[in-house]
Amino acid sequence: MSDPLDKATSKAPATLGEGCLARYDPDDMGPEDGTEFPGAAELWERLKDEEAQSGEPEGKSAER
């Protein structure tokens, strides 16, 4: 990092695929990319439980 402006920029991870099939390469991503979400499974379960209790069909609550 000899260029001081490199410190102020961000760079996206490498991608796989093209067009609408493009996605970030998981092998190129790491903790510094913010890919860790240790509470994701618990959050997903809680949201599914709340949706089941409200009686709304799947996907309807996100459309509001």
mmCIF file of the N, C-alpha and C atoms, coordinates in Angstrom:
data_MODEL
# 
_entry.id   MODEL 
# 
loop_
_atom_site.group_PDB 
_atom_site.id 
_atom_site.type_symbol 
_atom_site.label_atom_id 
_atom_site.label_alt_id 
_atom_site.label_comp_id 
_atom_site.label_asym_id 
_atom_site.label_entity_id 
_atom_site.label_seq_id 
_atom_site.pdbx_PDB_ins_code 
_atom_site.Cartn_x 
_atom_site.Cartn_y 
_atom_site.Cartn_z 
_atom_site.occupancy 
_atom_site.B_iso_or_equiv 
_atom_site.pdbx_formal_charge 
_atom_site.auth_seq_id 
_atom_site.auth_comp_id 
_atom_site.auth_asym_id 
_atom_site.auth_atom_id 
_atom_site.pdbx_PDB_model_num 
ATOM 1   N N  . MET A 1 1  ? 0.827   -1.172  0.000   1.00 0.00 ? 1  MET A N  1 
ATOM 2   C CA . MET A 1 1  ? 0.000   0.000   0.000   1.00 0.00 ? 1  MET A CA 1 
ATOM 3   C C  . MET A 1 1  ? 0.877   1.243   0.000   1.00 0.00 ? 1  MET A C  1 
ATOM 4   N N  . SER A 1 2  ? 1.566   1.484   -1.061  1.00 0.00 ? 2  SER A N  1 
ATOM 5   C CA . SER A 1 2  ? 2.429   2.653   -1.118  1.00 0.00 ? 2  SER A CA 1 
ATOM 6   C C  . SER A 1 2  ? 1.647   3.911   -1.474  1.00 0.00 ? 2  SER A C  1 
ATOM 7   N N  . ASP A 1 3  ? 0.501   3.771   -2.127  1.00 0.00 ? 3  ASP A N  1 
ATOM 8   C CA . ASP A 1 3  ? -0.330  4.923   -2.480  1.00 0.00 ? 3  ASP A CA 1 
ATOM 9   C C  . ASP A 1 3  ? -1.230  5.266   -1.302  1.00 0.00 ? 3  ASP A C  1 
ATOM 10  N N  . PRO A 1 4  ? -1.147  6.484   -0.755  1.00 0.00 ? 4  PRO A N  1 
ATOM 11  C CA . PRO A 1 4  ? -1.969  6.834   0.413   1.00 0.00 ? 4  PRO A CA 1 
ATOM 12  C C  . PRO A 1 4  ? -3.466  6.815   0.129   1.00 0.00 ? 4  PRO A C  1 
ATOM 13  N N  . LEU A 1 5  ? -3.873  6.952   -1.118  1.00 0.00 ? 5  LEU A N  1 
ATOM 14  C CA . LEU A 1 5  ? -5.298  6.931   -1.446  1.00 0.00 ? 5  LEU A CA 1 
ATOM 15  C C  . LEU A 1 5  ? -5.872  5.523   -1.403  1.00 0.00 ? 5  LEU A C  1 
ATOM 16  N N  . ASP A 1 6  ? -5.021  4.493   -1.434  1.00 0.00 ? 6  ASP A N  1 
ATOM 17  C CA . ASP A 1 6  ? -5.508  3.123   -1.342  1.00 0.00 ? 6  ASP A CA 1 
ATOM 18  C C  . ASP A 1 6  ? -6.187  2.861   -0.004  1.00 0.00 ? 6  ASP A C  1 
ATOM 19  N N  . LYS A 1 7  ? -5.809  3.588   1.023   1.00 0.00 ? 7  LYS A N  1 
ATOM 20  C CA . LYS A 1 7  ? -6.378  3.389   2.352   1.00 0.00 ? 7  LYS A CA 1 
ATOM 21  C C  . LYS A 1 7  ? -7.853  3.800   2.406   1.00 0.00 ? 7  LYS A C  1 
ATOM 22  N N  . ALA A 1 8  ? -8.250  4.722   1.553   1.00 0.00 ? 8  ALA A N  1 
ATOM 23  C CA . ALA A 1 8  ? -9.595  5.260   1.610   1.00 0.00 ? 8  ALA A CA 1 
ATOM 24  C C  . ALA A 1 8  ? -10.554 4.582   0.640   1.00 0.00 ? 8  ALA A C  1 
ATOM 25  N N  . THR A 1 9  ? -10.132 3.519   0.029   1.00 0.00 ? 9  THR A N  1 
ATOM 26  C CA . THR A 1 9  ? -11.001 2.857   -0.938  1.00 0.00 ? 9  THR A CA 1 
ATOM 27  C C  . THR A 1 9  ? -11.362 1.460   -0.466  1.00 0.00 ? 9  THR A C  1 
ATOM 28  N N  . SER A 1 10 ? -12.468 0.978   -0.965  1.00 0.00 ? 10 SER A N  1 
ATOM 29  C CA . SER A 1 10 ? -12.848 -0.398  -0.677  1.00 0.00 ? 10 SER A CA 1 
ATOM 30  C C  . SER A 1 10 ? -12.852 -1.166  -1.986  1.00 0.00 ? 10 SER A C  1 
ATOM 31  N N  . LYS A 1 11 ? -12.636 -2.441  -1.893  1.00 0.00 ? 11 LYS A N  1 
ATOM 32  C CA . LYS A 1 11 ? -12.594 -3.288  -3.075  1.00 0.00 ? 11 LYS A CA 1 
ATOM 33  C C  . LYS A 1 11 ? -13.516 -4.471  -2.853  1.00 0.00 ? 11 LYS A C  1 
ATOM 34  N N  . ALA A 1 12 ? -14.353 -4.734  -3.837  1.00 0.00 ? 12 ALA A N  1 
ATOM 35  C CA . ALA A 1 12 ? -15.268 -5.869  -3.747  1.00 0.00 ? 12 ALA A CA 1 
ATOM 36  C C  . ALA A 1 12 ? -14.497 -7.167  -3.943  1.00 0.00 ? 12 ALA A C  1 
ATOM 37  N N  . PRO A 1 13 ? -14.949 -8.244  -3.323  1.00 0.00 ? 13 PRO A N  1 
ATOM 38  C CA . PRO A 1 13 ? -14.306 -9.541  -3.536  1.00 0.00 ? 13 PRO A CA 1 
ATOM 39  C C  . PRO A 1 13 ? -14.485 -9.992  -4.989  1.00 0.00 ? 13 PRO A C  1 
ATOM 40  N N  . ALA A 1 14 ? -13.697 -10.934 -5.395  1.00 0.00 ? 14 ALA A N  1 
ATOM 41  C CA . ALA A 1 14 ? -13.813 -11.485 -6.746  1.00 0.00 ? 14 ALA A CA 1 
ATOM 42  C C  . ALA A 1 14 ? -15.200 -12.090 -6.938  1.00 0.00 ? 14 ALA A C  1 
ATOM 43  N N  . THR A 1 15 ? -15.646 -12.147 -8.172  1.00 0.00 ? 15 THR A N  1 
ATOM 44  C CA . THR A 1 15 ? -16.973 -12.698 -8.453  1.00 0.00 ? 15 THR A CA 1 
ATOM 45  C C  . THR A 1 15 ? -16.866 -13.955 -9.298  1.00 0.00 ? 15 THR A C  1 
ATOM 46  N N  . LEU A 1 16 ? -17.901 -14.755 -9.219  1.00 0.00 ? 16 LEU A N  1 
ATOM 47  C CA . LEU A 1 16 ? -18.048 -15.946 -10.048 1.00 0.00 ? 16 LEU A CA 1 
ATOM 48  C C  . LEU A 1 16 ? -19.288 -15.748 -10.911 1.00 0.00 ? 16 LEU A C  1 
ATOM 49  N N  . GLY A 1 17 ? -19.289 -16.282 -12.106 1.00 0.00 ? 17 GLY A N  1 
ATOM 50  C CA . GLY A 1 17 ? -20.453 -16.174 -12.988 1.00 0.00 ? 17 GLY A CA 1 
ATOM 51  C C  . GLY A 1 17 ? -20.547 -14.816 -13.645 1.00 0.00 ? 17 GLY A C  1 
ATOM 52  N N  . GLU A 1 18 ? -21.563 -14.674 -14.507 1.00 0.00 ? 18 GLU A N  1 
ATOM 53  C CA . GLU A 1 18 ? -21.766 -13.420 -15.225 1.00 0.00 ? 18 GLU A CA 1 
ATOM 54  C C  . GLU A 1 18 ? -23.232 -13.047 -15.214 1.00 0.00 ? 18 GLU A C  1 
ATOM 55  N N  . GLY A 1 19 ? -23.497 -11.769 -15.440 1.00 0.00 ? 19 GLY A N  1 
ATOM 56  C CA . GLY A 1 19 ? -24.867 -11.287 -15.543 1.00 0.00 ? 19 GLY A CA 1 
ATOM 57  C C  . GLY A 1 19 ? -25.657 -11.532 -14.274 1.00 0.00 ? 19 GLY A C  1 
ATOM 58  N N  . CYS A 1 20 ? -26.888 -12.039 -14.441 1.00 0.00 ? 20 CYS A N  1 
ATOM 59  C CA . CYS A 1 20 ? -27.746 -12.247 -13.275 1.00 0.00 ? 20 CYS A CA 1 
ATOM 60  C C  . CYS A 1 20 ? -27.272 -13.428 -12.424 1.00 0.00 ? 20 CYS A C  1 
ATOM 61  N N  . LEU A 1 21 ? -26.321 -14.200 -12.916 1.00 0.00 ? 21 LEU A N  1 
ATOM 62  C CA . LEU A 1 21 ? -25.778 -15.321 -12.141 1.00 0.00 ? 21 LEU A CA 1 
ATOM 63  C C  . LEU A 1 21 ? -24.511 -14.943 -11.386 1.00 0.00 ? 21 LEU A C  1 
ATOM 64  N N  . ALA A 1 22 ? -24.086 -13.685 -11.480 1.00 0.00 ? 22 ALA A N  1 
ATOM 65  C CA . ALA A 1 22 ? -22.871 -13.239 -10.802 1.00 0.00 ? 22 ALA A CA 1 
ATOM 66  C C  . ALA A 1 22 ? -23.076 -13.260 -9.293  1.00 0.00 ? 22 ALA A C  1 
ATOM 67  N N  . ARG A 1 23 ? -22.056 -13.688 -8.581  1.00 0.00 ? 23 ARG A N  1 
ATOM 68  C CA . ARG A 1 23 ? -22.083 -13.727 -7.123  1.00 0.00 ? 23 ARG A CA 1 
ATOM 69  C C  . ARG A 1 23 ? -20.650 -13.612 -6.621  1.00 0.00 ? 23 ARG A C  1 
ATOM 70  N N  . TYR A 1 24 ? -20.503 -13.189 -5.371  1.00 0.00 ? 24 TYR A N  1 
ATOM 71  C CA . TYR A 1 24 ? -19.161 -13.089 -4.798  1.00 0.00 ? 24 TYR A CA 1 
ATOM 72  C C  . TYR A 1 24 ? -18.581 -14.476 -4.588  1.00 0.00 ? 24 TYR A C  1 
ATOM 73  N N  . ASP A 1 25 ? -17.288 -14.597 -4.821  1.00 0.00 ? 25 ASP A N  1 
ATOM 74  C CA . ASP A 1 25 ? -16.572 -15.854 -4.625  1.00 0.00 ? 25 ASP A CA 1 
ATOM 75  C C  . ASP A 1 25 ? -16.376 -16.066 -3.125  1.00 0.00 ? 25 ASP A C  1 
ATOM 76  N N  . PRO A 1 26 ? -17.014 -17.082 -2.539  1.00 0.00 ? 26 PRO A N  1 
ATOM 77  C CA . PRO A 1 26 ? -16.879 -17.294 -1.091  1.00 0.00 ? 26 PRO A CA 1 
ATOM 78  C C  . PRO A 1 26 ? -15.440 -17.569 -0.667  1.00 0.00 ? 26 PRO A C  1 
ATOM 79  N N  . ASP A 1 27 ? -14.638 -18.142 -1.553  1.00 0.00 ? 27 ASP A N  1 
ATOM 80  C CA . ASP A 1 27 ? -13.245 -18.425 -1.203  1.00 0.00 ? 27 ASP A CA 1 
ATOM 81  C C  . ASP A 1 27 ? -12.410 -17.154 -1.130  1.00 0.00 ? 27 ASP A C  1 
ATOM 82  N N  . ASP A 1 28 ? -12.883 -16.067 -1.741  1.00 0.00 ? 28 ASP A N  1 
ATOM 83  C CA . ASP A 1 28 ? -12.154 -14.804 -1.738  1.00 0.00 ? 28 ASP A CA 1 
ATOM 84  C C  . ASP A 1 28 ? -12.607 -13.895 -0.592  1.00 0.00 ? 28 ASP A C  1 
ATOM 85  N N  . MET A 1 29 ? -13.636 -14.321 0.128   1.00 0.00 ? 29 MET A N  1 
ATOM 86  C CA . MET A 1 29 ? -14.178 -13.490 1.208   1.00 0.00 ? 29 MET A CA 1 
ATOM 87  C C  . MET A 1 29 ? -13.646 -13.967 2.556   1.00 0.00 ? 29 MET A C  1 
ATOM 88  N N  . GLY A 1 30 ? -13.531 -13.032 3.465   1.00 0.00 ? 30 GLY A N  1 
ATOM 89  C CA . GLY A 1 30 ? -13.026 -13.370 4.788   1.00 0.00 ? 30 GLY A CA 1 
ATOM 90  C C  . GLY A 1 30 ? -13.658 -12.489 5.840   1.00 0.00 ? 30 GLY A C  1 
ATOM 91  N N  . PRO A 1 31 ? -13.175 -12.555 7.070   1.00 0.00 ? 31 PRO A N  1 
ATOM 92  C CA . PRO A 1 31 ? -13.750 -11.772 8.164   1.00 0.00 ? 31 PRO A CA 1 
ATOM 93  C C  . PRO A 1 31 ? -13.696 -10.263 7.912   1.00 0.00 ? 31 PRO A C  1 
ATOM 94  N N  . GLU A 1 32 ? -12.686 -9.799  7.209   1.00 0.00 ? 32 GLU A N  1 
ATOM 95  C CA . GLU A 1 32 ? -12.579 -8.367  6.941   1.00 0.00 ? 32 GLU A CA 1 
ATOM 96  C C  . GLU A 1 32 ? -13.643 -7.885  5.955   1.00 0.00 ? 32 GLU A C  1 
ATOM 97  N N  . ASP A 1 33 ? -14.327 -8.800  5.271   1.00 0.00 ? 33 ASP A N  1 
ATOM 98  C CA . ASP A 1 33 ? -15.391 -8.435  4.337   1.00 0.00 ? 33 ASP A CA 1 
ATOM 99  C C  . ASP A 1 33 ? -16.755 -8.374  5.015   1.00 0.00 ? 33 ASP A C  1 
ATOM 100 N N  . GLY A 1 34 ? -16.828 -8.661  6.295   1.00 0.00 ? 34 GLY A N  1 
ATOM 101 C CA . GLY A 1 34 ? -18.092 -8.605  7.006   1.00 0.00 ? 34 GLY A CA 1 
ATOM 102 C C  . GLY A 1 34 ? -19.011 -9.767  6.686   1.00 0.00 ? 34 GLY A C  1 
ATOM 103 N N  . THR A 1 35 ? -18.445 -10.923 6.418   1.00 0.00 ? 35 THR A N  1 
ATOM 104 C CA . THR A 1 35 ? -19.255 -12.067 6.026   1.00 0.00 ? 35 THR A CA 1 
ATOM 105 C C  . THR A 1 35 ? -19.728 -12.901 7.205   1.00 0.00 ? 35 THR A C  1 
ATOM 106 N N  . GLU A 1 36 ? -19.243 -12.626 8.392   1.00 0.00 ? 36 GLU A N  1 
ATOM 107 C CA . GLU A 1 36 ? -19.633 -13.402 9.559   1.00 0.00 ? 36 GLU A CA 1 
ATOM 108 C C  . GLU A 1 36 ? -20.904 -12.843 10.166  1.00 0.00 ? 36 GLU A C  1 
ATOM 109 N N  . PHE A 1 37 ? -21.866 -13.692 10.430  1.00 0.00 ? 37 PHE A N  1 
ATOM 110 C CA . PHE A 1 37 ? -23.100 -13.304 11.102  1.00 0.00 ? 37 PHE A CA 1 
ATOM 111 C C  . PHE A 1 37 ? -23.487 -14.470 11.995  1.00 0.00 ? 37 PHE A C  1 
ATOM 112 N N  . PRO A 1 38 ? -22.848 -14.553 13.167  1.00 0.00 ? 38 PRO A N  1 
ATOM 113 C CA . PRO A 1 38 ? -23.052 -15.712 14.024  1.00 0.00 ? 38 PRO A CA 1 
ATOM 114 C C  . PRO A 1 38 ? -24.491 -15.895 14.488  1.00 0.00 ? 38 PRO A C  1 
ATOM 115 N N  . GLY A 1 39 ? -25.290 -14.856 14.514  1.00 0.00 ? 39 GLY A N  1 
ATOM 116 C CA . GLY A 1 39 ? -26.657 -14.984 14.978  1.00 0.00 ? 39 GLY A CA 1 
ATOM 117 C C  . GLY A 1 39 ? -27.669 -15.198 13.862  1.00 0.00 ? 39 GLY A C  1 
ATOM 118 N N  . ALA A 1 40 ? -27.211 -15.493 12.654  1.00 0.00 ? 40 ALA A N  1 
ATOM 119 C CA . ALA A 1 40 ? -28.118 -15.613 11.510  1.00 0.00 ? 40 ALA A CA 1 
ATOM 120 C C  . ALA A 1 40 ? -29.133 -16.743 11.694  1.00 0.00 ? 40 ALA A C  1 
ATOM 121 N N  . ALA A 1 41 ? -28.698 -17.893 12.139  1.00 0.00 ? 41 ALA A N  1 
ATOM 122 C CA . ALA A 1 41 ? -29.603 -19.033 12.283  1.00 0.00 ? 41 ALA A CA 1 
ATOM 123 C C  . ALA A 1 41 ? -30.680 -18.738 13.325  1.00 0.00 ? 41 ALA A C  1 
ATOM 124 N N  . GLU A 1 42 ? -30.289 -18.126 14.441  1.00 0.00 ? 42 GLU A N  1 
ATOM 125 C CA . GLU A 1 42 ? -31.250 -17.801 15.483  1.00 0.00 ? 42 GLU A CA 1 
ATOM 126 C C  . GLU A 1 42 ? -32.240 -16.740 15.004  1.00 0.00 ? 42 GLU A C  1 
ATOM 127 N N  . LEU A 1 43 ? -31.754 -15.741 14.277  1.00 0.00 ? 43 LEU A N  1 
ATOM 128 C CA . LEU A 1 43 ? -32.630 -14.707 13.737  1.00 0.00 ? 43 LEU A CA 1 
ATOM 129 C C  . LEU A 1 43 ? -33.623 -15.310 12.749  1.00 0.00 ? 43 LEU A C  1 
ATOM 130 N N  . TRP A 1 44 ? -33.152 -16.186 11.879  1.00 0.00 ? 44 TRP A N  1 
ATOM 131 C CA . TRP A 1 44 ? -34.020 -16.818 10.893  1.00 0.00 ? 44 TRP A CA 1 
ATOM 132 C C  . TRP A 1 44 ? -35.127 -17.619 11.584  1.00 0.00 ? 44 TRP A C  1 
ATOM 133 N N  . GLU A 1 45 ? -34.771 -18.382 12.593  1.00 0.00 ? 45 GLU A N  1 
ATOM 134 C CA . GLU A 1 45 ? -35.771 -19.164 13.323  1.00 0.00 ? 45 GLU A CA 1 
ATOM 135 C C  . GLU A 1 45 ? -36.787 -18.260 14.009  1.00 0.00 ? 45 GLU A C  1 
ATOM 136 N N  . ARG A 1 46 ? -36.315 -17.171 14.620  1.00 0.00 ? 46 ARG A N  1 
ATOM 137 C CA . ARG A 1 46 ? -37.225 -16.245 15.297  1.00 0.00 ? 46 ARG A CA 1 
ATOM 138 C C  . ARG A 1 46 ? -38.196 -15.612 14.301  1.00 0.00 ? 46 ARG A C  1 
ATOM 139 N N  . LEU A 1 47 ? -37.685 -15.197 13.136  1.00 0.00 ? 47 LEU A N  1 
ATOM 140 C CA . LEU A 1 47 ? -38.549 -14.587 12.127  1.00 0.00 ? 47 LEU A CA 1 
ATOM 141 C C  . LEU A 1 47 ? -39.572 -15.582 11.593  1.00 0.00 ? 47 LEU A C  1 
ATOM 142 N N  . LYS A 1 48 ? -39.153 -16.838 11.402  1.00 0.00 ? 48 LYS A N  1 
ATOM 143 C CA . LYS A 1 48 ? -40.099 -17.859 10.942  1.00 0.00 ? 48 LYS A CA 1 
ATOM 144 C C  . LYS A 1 48 ? -41.174 -18.105 11.986  1.00 0.00 ? 48 LYS A C  1 
ATOM 145 N N  . ASP A 1 49 ? -40.796 -18.134 13.272  1.00 0.00 ? 49 ASP A N  1 
ATOM 146 C CA . ASP A 1 49 ? -41.766 -18.338 14.351  1.00 0.00 ? 49 ASP A CA 1 
ATOM 147 C C  . ASP A 1 49 ? -42.765 -17.184 14.415  1.00 0.00 ? 49 ASP A C  1 
ATOM 148 N N  . GLU A 1 50 ? -42.266 -15.937 14.285  1.00 0.00 ? 50 GLU A N  1 
ATOM 149 C CA . GLU A 1 50 ? -43.149 -14.777 14.314  1.00 0.00 ? 50 GLU A CA 1 
ATOM 150 C C  . GLU A 1 50 ? -44.113 -14.802 13.134  1.00 0.00 ? 50 GLU A C  1 
ATOM 151 N N  . GLU A 1 51 ? -43.624 -15.204 11.979  1.00 0.00 ? 51 GLU A N  1 
ATOM 152 C CA . GLU A 1 51 ? -44.474 -15.285 10.788  1.00 0.00 ? 51 GLU A CA 1 
ATOM 153 C C  . GLU A 1 51 ? -45.551 -16.355 10.960  1.00 0.00 ? 51 GLU A C  1 
ATOM 154 N N  . ALA A 1 52 ? -45.177 -17.480 11.532  1.00 0.00 ? 52 ALA A N  1 
ATOM 155 C CA . ALA A 1 52 ? -46.141 -18.569 11.761  1.00 0.00 ? 52 ALA A CA 1 
ATOM 156 C C  . ALA A 1 52 ? -47.213 -18.133 12.754  1.00 0.00 ? 52 ALA A C  1 
ATOM 157 N N  . GLN A 1 53 ? -46.836 -17.373 13.760  1.00 0.00 ? 53 GLN A N  1 
ATOM 158 C CA . GLN A 1 53 ? -47.794 -16.914 14.755  1.00 0.00 ? 53 GLN A CA 1 
ATOM 159 C C  . GLN A 1 53 ? -48.744 -15.862 14.194  1.00 0.00 ? 53 GLN A C  1 
ATOM 160 N N  . SER A 1 54 ? -48.260 -15.065 13.246  1.00 0.00 ? 54 SER A N  1 
ATOM 161 C CA . SER A 1 54 ? -49.118 -14.020 12.677  1.00 0.00 ? 54 SER A CA 1 
ATOM 162 C C  . SER A 1 54 ? -50.102 -14.594 11.670  1.00 0.00 ? 54 SER A C  1 
ATOM 163 N N  . GLY A 1 55 ? -49.828 -15.804 11.148  1.00 0.00 ? 55 GLY A N  1 
ATOM 164 C CA . GLY A 1 55 ? -50.730 -16.454 10.222  1.00 0.00 ? 55 GLY A CA 1 
ATOM 165 C C  . GLY A 1 55 ? -50.629 -15.951 8.799   1.00 0.00 ? 55 GLY A C  1 
ATOM 166 N N  . GLU A 1 56 ? -49.643 -15.106 8.512   1.00 0.00 ? 56 GLU A N  1 
ATOM 167 C CA . GLU A 1 56 ? -49.484 -14.603 7.155   1.00 0.00 ? 56 GLU A CA 1 
ATOM 168 C C  . GLU A 1 56 ? -48.729 -15.615 6.312   1.00 0.00 ? 56 GLU A C  1 
ATOM 169 N N  . PRO A 1 57 ? -49.078 -15.724 5.035   1.00 0.00 ? 57 PRO A N  1 
ATOM 170 C CA . PRO A 1 57 ? -48.337 -16.631 4.145   1.00 0.00 ? 57 PRO A CA 1 
ATOM 171 C C  . PRO A 1 57 ? -46.896 -16.177 4.002   1.00 0.00 ? 57 PRO A C  1 
ATOM 172 N N  . GLU A 1 58 ? -46.038 -17.117 3.693   1.00 0.00 ? 58 GLU A N  1 
ATOM 173 C CA . GLU A 1 58 ? -44.620 -16.826 3.558   1.00 0.00 ? 58 GLU A CA 1 
ATOM 174 C C  . GLU A 1 58 ? -44.375 -15.752 2.510   1.00 0.00 ? 58 GLU A C  1 
ATOM 175 N N  . GLY A 1 59 ? -43.544 -14.771 2.831   1.00 0.00 ? 59 GLY A N  1 
ATOM 176 C CA . GLY A 1 59 ? -43.185 -13.714 1.901   1.00 0.00 ? 59 GLY A CA 1 
ATOM 177 C C  . GLY A 1 59 ? -44.103 -12.510 1.939   1.00 0.00 ? 59 GLY A C  1 
ATOM 178 N N  . LYS A 1 60 ? -45.277 -12.621 2.536   1.00 0.00 ? 60 LYS A N  1 
ATOM 179 C CA . LYS A 1 60 ? -46.223 -11.503 2.566   1.00 0.00 ? 60 LYS A CA 1 
ATOM 180 C C  . LYS A 1 60 ? -45.778 -10.404 3.510   1.00 0.00 ? 60 LYS A C  1 
ATOM 181 N N  . SER A 1 61 ? -45.123 -10.743 4.620   1.00 0.00 ? 61 SER A N  1 
ATOM 182 C CA . SER A 1 61 ? -44.739 -9.731  5.591   1.00 0.00 ? 61 SER A CA 1 
ATOM 183 C C  . SER A 1 61 ? -43.665 -8.804  5.031   1.00 0.00 ? 61 SER A C  1 
ATOM 184 N N  . ALA A 1 62 ? -42.853 -9.245  4.080   1.00 0.00 ? 62 ALA A N  1 
ATOM 185 C CA . ALA A 1 62 ? -41.794 -8.426  3.507   1.00 0.00 ? 62 ALA A CA 1 
ATOM 186 C C  . ALA A 1 62 ? -42.348 -7.433  2.483   1.00 0.00 ? 62 ALA A C  1 
ATOM 187 N N  . GLU A 1 63 ? -43.586 -7.626  2.019   1.00 0.00 ? 63 GLU A N  1 
ATOM 188 C CA . GLU A 1 63 ? -44.139 -6.755  0.991   1.00 0.00 ? 63 GLU A CA 1 
ATOM 189 C C  . GLU A 1 63 ? -44.747 -5.480  1.557   1.00 0.00 ? 63 GLU A C  1 
ATOM 190 N N  . ARG A 1 64 ? -44.884 -5.385  2.849   1.00 0.00 ? 64 ARG A N  1 
ATOM 191 C CA . ARG A 1 64 ? -45.524 -4.200  3.451   1.00 0.00 ? 64 ARG A CA 1 
ATOM 192 C C  . ARG A 1 64 ? -44.692 -2.996  3.305   1.00 0.00 ? 64 ARG A C  1 
# 
